[in-house]
């Protein structure tokens, strides 16, 4: 009798354990299009850089048609409603701290597969003794490669994978048309980043081809935590 009771209790325990096993996580939904996100005061994202440092970006205020972001502990960024950086200042004294991204479309919404965009920045110019003025530009070219499910410390998300290619060109005229320009060797950097519409933020950045260092360019990172109000 005692053996029968033990067997019943064992079967009951096994059955209860099986019933309490949580279901497997559902696969992330892959996005088809990402409209420009809308933020609320208090939205925040914490990233971990490849060197181990962490940094939190937070919407501190909404002033007119601009979002005011605390960009870590050192910088404040002002983005318009299309997420174009309009101004960057220091947190300590509010002085302007120029960025190469100012007035540039780093993300061109709405995002969709195969969409591409680019911009270029005049780095310098010089006037040799002959042949006229030469102009150096840095070109930023972006292409949405596709959608992927990406797993990072903050969770598993469906995201657009975007390839950024940065390189330098030497041009014979200010209008920088392709026929008057030559790509300079050993100046190309290729980085991939993943944008999740659910998170409203790029959740990962990874360098694939390392070129020369660019002042102000963020190191590779992954999102570790976020909060949307």
Rosetta blueprint (number, residue, H / E / L):
1 X L
2 X H
3 X H
4 X H
5 X H
6 X H
7 X H
8 X H
9 X H
10 X H
11 X H
12 X H
13 X H
14 X H
15 X H
16 X H
17 X H
18 X H
19 X H
20 X H
21 X L
22 X L
23 X L
24 X L
25 X L
26 X L
27 X L
28 X L
29 X L
30 X L
31 X L
32 X L
33 X L
34 X E
35 X L
36 X L
37 X L
38 X L
39 X L
40 X L
41 X L
42 X L
43 X L
44 X E
45 X E
46 X E
47 X E
48 X E
49 X E
50 X L
51 X L
52 X L
53 X L
54 X E
55 X E
56 X E
57 X E
58 X E
59 X E
60 X E
61 X E
62 X E
63 X E
64 X L
65 X L
66 X E
67 X E
68 X E
69 X E
70 X E
71 X E
72 X L
73 X L
74 X L
75 X E
76 X E
77 X E
78 X E
79 X E
80 X E
81 X L
82 X L
83 X L
84 X L
85 X E
86 X E
87 X E
88 X E
89 X E
90 X E
91 X L
92 X L
93 X L
94 X L
95 X L
96 X E
97 X L
98 X L
99 X L
100 X L
101 X L
102 X L
103 X L
104 X L
105 X L
106 X L
107 X L
108 X L
109 X L
110 X L
111 X E
112 X L
113 X L
114 X L
115 X L
116 X E
117 X E
118 X E
119 X E
120 X E
121 X E
122 X E
123 X E
124 X E
125 X E
126 X E
127 X E
128 X L
129 X L
130 X L
131 X L
132 X L
133 X E
134 X E
135 X E
136 X E
137 X E
138 X E
139 X E
140 X E
141 X E
142 X E
143 X E
144 X E
145 X E
146 X E
147 X E
148 X E
149 X E
150 X E
151 X E
152 X E
153 X L
154 X L
155 X E
156 X E
157 X E
158 X E
159 X E
160 X E
161 X E
162 X E
163 X E
164 X E
165 X E
166 X E
167 X E
168 X E
169 X E
170 X E
171 X E
172 X L
173 X L
174 X L
175 X L
176 X L
177 X L
178 X H
179 X H
180 X H
181 X E
182 X E
183 X E
184 X L
185 X L
186 X L
187 X L
188 X L
189 X E
190 X E
191 X E
192 X E
193 X E
194 X E
195 X E
196 X E
197 X L
198 X L
199 X L
200 X L
201 X E
202 X E
203 X E
204 X E
205 X E
206 X E
207 X E
208 X E
209 X E
210 X L
211 X L
212 X L
213 X L
214 X L
215 X L
216 X L
217 X L
218 X L
219 X L
220 X L
221 X E
222 X E
223 X E
224 X E
225 X E
226 X E
227 X E
228 X L
229 X L
